[in-house]
Amino acid sequence: MSKVLVVDDSALMRRLLSTVLTQEGHEVTTARNGREGIERLIEWEPDVVTLDINMPEMDGLTALSLMMQARPTPVVMVSSLTEQGAQATIEALALGAVDFIAKPGGTISLSIDQIALQLLQKVRTAAQSRMRRPSTRPPLATRPVSTPNPAPVRAPSHAGTRLGTSAAALPGLVVIGVSTGGPRTLEDILPQLPANFPWPVLLAQHMPGNFTQAFAQRMDRLCALQVCEASTQMPIEPGHIYIGRGNTDMVVVERLGRLMVQPHPETPGHLWHPSVDVLMESAMRVMPAQKLVGVLLTGMGYDGARAMAELKSAGGRTIAESEETAVVFGMPSELIERGGASVVLPCGDVTRQLRHWIQKTA
């Protein structure tokens, strides 16, 4: 079992989280705010930290940034379900946090069971994860006004076109699946795609519905391609990245000869959502395998491995992230073991491989 540092300004939350963790056999110590948390991090050297975002004296984002400098340690953020909490959580993942859990609603002492299993699972995963360097970008909300981040040059947007591009006219689709460690990994990949990248990108990132919109908004500010949450049916267009809405599955359908992406209720029998397998299978029903590329990145479990292995068998191409960069080498490892990876690459080489393949088919 692991040594876990619980940092939260609420005495009740500290007690409840500590109880859940100690009953599982973890050794736990606590801190009341970010400043105290940094001191305990250095003194006690925990294996994992759970870190609240909203705290007095020093907030969670500031504390996280300093922790990554003082002693890089896997951190699981404890986030509120508010829009502000979602935006702060996405910033925390960019700063180096491995994962997050959402605080239960209502009376915390009565609803702690809602997150107990999730907490234990994410702490176990974090303890086994590979630490990646945090983003060199400052949090978007705190960038100085005098030196604004230059907006990426974008491809023309056609999102408002009601019908969209015909299925026959679309040159192909890139399908990306990712889970734990995904937001930070994707910041090394998606912003490197140029504005003239000709294939639309469909992305299934395991994440609750309260957080995918904030994630899409952040990626849209960082990328040359247009990024949007697929919260309703919309046409699939070149120059766009579509992120599946949390608590749903994203599927590709054909309507009047046009390819559309739409949310679908969580598919029974699948453990993770938005499901990579469901997305990949739906794409294979409407596009030839030769016009599809599957990319399976960091994440716990096996979602996406089966469908992407089938894609490769049918003549499509796939990329599995290598163990050297994967925060959690679960999903890509499953794809490799099934013989479903055309290539195995560190995340920094994924964009180069996509551009190489797609230039050859242009």
C-alpha positions in Angstrom: 0.0 0.0 0.0 1.0 3.6 -0.4 1.7 6.7 1.7 -1.0 9.3 0.9 -1.0 13.0 1.8 -4.5 14.5 2.0 -4.5 18.3 1.6 -7.9 19.9 2.2 -9.0 22.9 4.2 -12.2 21.1 5.4 -11.6 19.1 8.5 -14.6 16.9 7.6 -13.2 16.1 4.1 -9.8 15.3 5.6 -11.3 12.9 8.0 -13.6 11.2 5.5 -10.9 10.8 2.8 -8.4 9.6 5.4 -10.9 7.0 6.7 -11.6 5.6 3.2 -7.8 5.4 2.5 -6.8 3.9 5.8 -9.5 1.2 5.6 -7.9 0.2 2.3 -4.5 -0.1 4.1 -2.9 3.1 3.0 -0.8 5.2 5.4 -2.2 8.7 5.6 -1.3 12.1 6.8 -3.1 15.4 6.3 -2.5 19.1 5.7 -5.0 22.0 6.1 -3.8 24.1 3.1 -1.4 24.3 0.3 1.4 25.8 2.2 1.2 23.1 4.9 0.8 20.5 2.2 4.2 21.5 0.6 5.9 21.2 4.0 4.4 17.8 4.6 5.3 16.7 1.1 9.0 17.5 1.7 9.1 16.1 5.2 7.0 12.9 4.8 7.7 12.0 1.1 4.3 10.5 0.2 3.7 8.3 -2.8 0.5 10.1 -3.7 -1.1 13.4 -2.8 -4.9 14.3 -2.9 -5.2 18.0 -3.3 -8.2 20.3 -2.9 -8.4 23.2 -5.3 -10.1 25.9 -3.2 -8.2 26.6 0.0 -7.1 29.6 2.1 -3.5 30.9 2.4 -2.5 28.9 -0.7 -4.9 27.5 -3.3 -4.5 24.1 -4.9 -3.1 25.3 -8.3 -0.4 27.3 -6.7 0.5 24.5 -4.3 0.5 22.0 -7.2 2.9 24.1 -9.2 5.3 24.4 -6.2 5.0 20.7 -5.4 6.1 19.8 -9.0 9.1 21.9 -8.5 10.0 20.8 -4.9 9.3 17.1 -5.2 7.4 15.8 -8.3 4.8 13.4 -6.9 1.6 11.9 -8.4 -1.3 14.2 -7.5 -5.1 13.5 -7.6 -7.1 16.7 -7.5 -10.3 17.0 -5.5 -12.6 19.2 -7.6 -16.0 20.8 -7.3 -18.6 20.3 -10.0 -18.9 24.0 -10.8 -17.9 25.5 -14.0 -15.0 27.4 -12.2 -14.0 24.1 -10.6 -13.9 22.3 -13.9 -11.7 25.0 -15.5 -9.3 24.9 -12.5 -9.2 21.1 -12.7 -8.2 21.2 -16.4 -5.4 23.7 -15.5 -4.3 21.3 -12.7 -4.0 18.4 -15.2 -1.9 20.7 -17.4 0.4 21.6 -14.5 1.1 17.9 -13.8 -1.7 16.4 -11.8 -2.3 12.7 -12.8 -6.1 12.7 -12.3 -9.0 14.1 -10.4 -12.1 13.2 -8.5 -15.2 15.3 -8.2 -16.4 16.2 -4.8 -19.8 14.5 -3.9 -22.8 16.8 -3.9 -25.2 17.4 -1.0 -24.2 16.4 2.5 -20.6 15.2 2.1 -20.7 12.9 5.1 -23.7 11.1 3.6 -22.4 11.0 0.0 -18.7 10.1 0.5 -19.6 6.5 -0.6 -20.2 7.9 -4.1 -16.5 8.6 -4.6 -14.9 6.0 -2.2 -14.3 3.4 -4.9 -13.2 6.0 -7.4 -10.8 7.5 -4.9 -9.2 4.2 -4.1 -8.9 3.2 -7.8 -7.4 6.6 -8.7 -4.9 6.6 -5.8 -3.8 3.1 -6.8 -3.4 4.1 -10.4 -1.5 7.3 -9.5 0.9 5.4 -7.3 1.9 3.3 -10.3 1.9 6.1 -12.8 4.8 7.7 -14.6 5.4 11.3 -13.8 5.6 13.5 -16.8 7.0 17.0 -17.0 4.4 19.7 -16.4 3.3 22.1 -19.1 5.7 24.9 -19.6 2.7 27.2 -20.4 1.4 29.2 -17.5 -2.3 28.7 -16.6 -4.4 30.4 -19.3 -6.3 32.4 -16.7 -3.1 34.0 -15.4 -1.3 34.8 -18.6 -0.2 38.5 -18.5 -2.3 40.8 -20.6 0.7 42.7 -21.8 2.1 39.6 -23.5 -0.9 37.6 -24.7 -0.5 34.1 -26.1 -0.8 34.5 -29.8 -3.9 32.9 -31.2 -3.1 30.0 -33.5 -3.7 30.5 -37.2 -6.9 28.5 -37.8 -8.4 26.7 -40.7 -11.7 28.3 -41.9 -14.6 27.1 -39.8 -17.5 25.4 -41.5 -19.2 24.2 -38.2 -22.2 26.3 -39.0 -22.8 24.5 -42.3 -26.0 22.5 -41.8 -25.2 19.5 -44.1 -21.4 19.5 -43.9 -18.9 17.6 -46.1 -20.2 14.5 -47.9 -18.9 11.2 -46.7 -17.3 10.5 -50.1 -15.4 13.9 -50.0 -13.9 13.3 -46.5 -10.4 12.1 -47.1 -10.3 10.2 -43.8 -10.7 10.3 -40.0 -8.3 10.2 -37.1 -9.8 8.5 -33.9 -7.9 9.1 -30.6 -8.6 7.3 -27.4 -7.1 8.3 -24.0 -7.8 8.2 -20.3 -5.6 8.8 -17.2 -2.9 11.3 -18.0 -4.7 12.3 -21.2 -5.1 16.1 -21.0 -1.5 16.7 -20.4 -0.4 14.2 -23.1 -2.8 15.7 -25.6 -1.2 19.1 -25.1 1.9 17.6 -26.6 0.1 16.3 -29.6 -3.0 18.3 -30.7 -1.4 21.8 -30.8 1.2 20.4 -33.2 -1.4 19.6 -35.9 -1.3 22.5 -38.5 -4.4 24.5 -39.5 -4.3 22.7 -42.9 -4.4 19.2 -41.5 -6.9 17.6 -43.8 -8.5 14.9 -41.7 -11.0 15.6 -38.9 -10.0 14.3 -35.5 -12.5 12.5 -33.2 -11.3 12.2 -29.5 -12.7 10.0 -26.7 -11.1 11.2 -23.4 -12.5 9.4 -20.3 -13.9 12.3 -18.3 -17.2 13.3 -16.6 -19.7 15.4 -18.4 -19.1 18.4 -16.1 -15.5 18.7 -17.3 -15.3 18.0 -21.1 -16.6 21.4 -22.1 -13.9 23.2 -20.1 -11.3 20.7 -21.6 -12.5 21.5 -25.1 -12.4 25.2 -24.5 -8.8 25.0 -23.3 -7.7 22.9 -26.2 -9.4 25.2 -28.6 -7.3 28.1 -27.3 -4.1 26.0 -27.8 -4.7 24.4 -31.2 -4.6 25.7 -34.8 -7.6 23.4 -35.5 -11.1 24.2 -34.2 -11.8 22.2 -31.1 -15.4 21.7 -29.8 -17.3 19.4 -27.4 -19.7 17.1 -29.4 -22.6 18.0 -27.1 -25.2 17.7 -30.0 -25.3 16.2 -33.5 -22.9 18.2 -35.8 -21.3 17.7 -39.2 -17.8 16.3 -39.4 -15.6 18.8 -41.1 -11.8 19.0 -41.9 -10.0 21.5 -39.7 -11.9 20.3 -36.6 -11.3 18.3 -33.5 -14.4 16.8 -31.9 -14.2 15.9 -28.2 -16.8 13.4 -26.9 -19.1 14.8 -24.1 -18.5 13.1 -20.8 -21.2 10.7 -19.5 -22.1 9.8 -23.1 -20.6 7.9 -25.9 -19.7 9.7 -29.1 -20.6 7.9 -32.4 -20.2 8.6 -36.1 -23.4 8.3 -38.2 -24.3 9.0 -41.8 -27.2 11.3 -42.6 -28.2 12.2 -46.1 -24.8 11.2 -47.4 -23.0 13.4 -44.8 -21.0 12.1 -41.8 -22.1 13.4 -38.5 -20.9 13.0 -34.9 -23.4 12.8 -32.1 -23.6 12.0 -28.4 -25.2 8.7 -27.5 -26.3 7.4 -24.1 -23.6 5.3 -22.4 -23.5 2.0 -24.1 -24.2 -1.0 -21.7 -21.3 -3.4 -21.3 -18.6 -0.7 -21.6 -16.8 0.4 -18.4 -15.4 3.7 -19.5 -17.0 6.7 -21.2 -16.9 8.3 -23.7 -16.0 4.8 -25.0 -13.1 4.5 -27.4 -14.3 1.1 -28.6 -17.8 2.5 -29.4 -16.4 5.5 -31.2 -14.0 3.4 -33.3 -16.6 0.8 -34.2 -19.0 3.5 -35.3 -16.3 5.0 -37.5 -15.6 1.6 -39.1 -19.2 1.2 -40.0 -19.3 4.3 -42.2 -15.7 4.6 -43.5 -13.3 2.1 -45.1 -10.5 0.9 -42.8 -7.9 2.4 -45.2 -9.3 5.9 -44.5 -9.1 5.5 -40.7 -6.2 6.0 -38.3 -6.6 5.0 -34.7 -4.4 6.4 -31.9 -4.4 4.8 -28.4 -2.7 6.8 -25.7 -2.1 6.7 -21.9 -4.9 5.2 -19.8 -5.9 2.5 -17.3 -7.7 -0.5 -18.6 -8.2 -1.8 -22.2 -10.8 0.5 -23.8 -10.1 0.9 -27.5 -7.7 -2.0 -27.8 -10.2 -4.4 -29.3 -11.7 -2.1 -31.9 -8.3 -0.7 -33.0 -6.9 -4.2 -33.3 -9.8 -5.0 -35.6 -9.1 -1.8 -37.6 -5.5 -2.9 -38.2 -6.7 -6.4 -39.2 -9.0 -4.7 -41.7 -6.3 -2.7 -43.3 -6.3 0.5 -41.2 -3.4 2.0 -39.4 -2.9 2.4 -35.7 -0.5 4.1 -33.2 0.1 2.9 -29.6 1.8 5.3 -27.2 5.1 3.7 -25.9 5.7 2.9 -22.3 8.4 5.5 -22.0 6.0 8.4 -22.2 2.6 6.8 -21.1 1.5 8.0 -17.7 -0.4 4.7 -17.3 0.7 2.0 -19.8 -2.6 0.2 -19.8 -4.7 0.9 -22.9 -1.7 1.1 -25.4 -0.2 -2.0 -23.8 -3.4 -3.9 -24.5 -3.3 -2.8 -28.1 0.3 -3.9 -28.5 -0.3 -7.3 -26.9 -3.2 -7.9 -29.2 -0.9 -7.3 -32.2 -3.0 -4.3 -33.1 -0.4 -1.5 -33.2 1.0 -0.6 -36.6 3.7 1.5 -34.8 4.6 2.2 -31.2 5.7 5.7 -30.5 6.4 8.2 -27.7 3.7 10.8 -27.6 6.1 13.5 -29.0 6.3 11.5 -32.3 2.6 10.9 -32.8 1.9 14.1 -34.8 4.9 13.5 -37.1 3.6 10.0 -37.9 0.1 11.2 -38.5 1.3 13.9 -40.9 3.6 11.4 -42.7 0.8 8.9 -43.2 -1.8 11.5 -44.3 0.6 13.2 -46.7 1.2 9.9 -48.4 -2.6 9.4 -49.0 -3.2 13.0 -50.2 
